[in-house]
């Protein structure tokens, strides 16, 4: 959420940002400013009435003046009408503020969609095969370990069962990732996978991505299944003042994740590339604003080192204004090479959301001068199981339809080859 003072003083910048992100609601800026002006005038009126009320109270305590009692009734009557109006204005402003995106960092390229993303670098080389590499679901030793037919029978399209060595490989991958990021001083957490609405609004997933989120028992508990551990991690310190004297708070959360994949009908329907359920380790940082941009680079480096340890070729993208999320001030994506598909696929996203989420979540810290300020929040994909699994299967496949297990995972899975 943007600071209302910033919006008042920089309406042109906010409107330009909305256009850069291909959003069509720049008129909302004028609506917010007009509502804020009404609110401030109403607040002044209420404050003056409360002052009169307080003065009258003190006078009555000294002298039972009938005129003062009448005046008190009149003030009370006015306040009873004005307070609800103020609440309505505050709710209206908050609702409209939730529709605005963060302000992109100056280094973010301006572009309409994914075509505007900029490749910053590549690591490693594409593997060379003396045979035509297959997509993961066509590899003989793998395809019988993915049961999409029974997944659909039990749960519907885009659900599946992973069996045998593929299930073992998934657990090996997540255990390795868990240890890998723990060694980088991220505190491990198992997080709730059901959250309340304030957590979704606080992280910026509502209202922007509400159609992607599963609602559970809407007429009762009204909980939401998370699409990433970023949500419960960000909300962990909601309405708190953090002590950052010893450095940033660095967490890594493991969770199953659930996404509707609304708008991807008929897209990537084969294999396990795009499902409604997957497991992921997410990294999250609460920090002093002065550290956030250097920490953003550190987070990216963590994911790169993880992929390098698996021997997977990838490229890093600086995502453009038309392809970053509402909360993001800047986002890097890592796309890992999938030889069976002959294309790069996103496996990691690394975002700096500055104080956008912190304002929504009311998460602050005390700076060196003793002032309360909003923290900056950053998030990063540690490891999303399915995408990295696919990359391993396709990059390490052999001519005889077996798959070599990356060396760093062998102690976890207990074998060198699948198939």
LINUR-V833586 format. One record per helix or strand of 3 or more residues. SS is the DSSP state (A for helix, B for strand). FROM is the first residue (numbers start at 1). LEN is the number of residues. If there is no record, write none. Layout:
ss	from	len
SS	FROM	LEN
SS	FROM	LEN
This chain:
ss	from	len
A	4	6
A	11	10
A	28	35
A	66	32
A	114	3
B	118	6
A	136	3
A	140	4
A	148	8
A	164	19
B	187	4
A	197	7
A	210	3
B	223	3
A	230	6
B	249	10
B	277	11
A	289	21
B	314	5
A	321	3
B	330	9
B	343	10
A	356	6
B	364	3
B	372	3
B	376	9
A	385	11
A	407	7
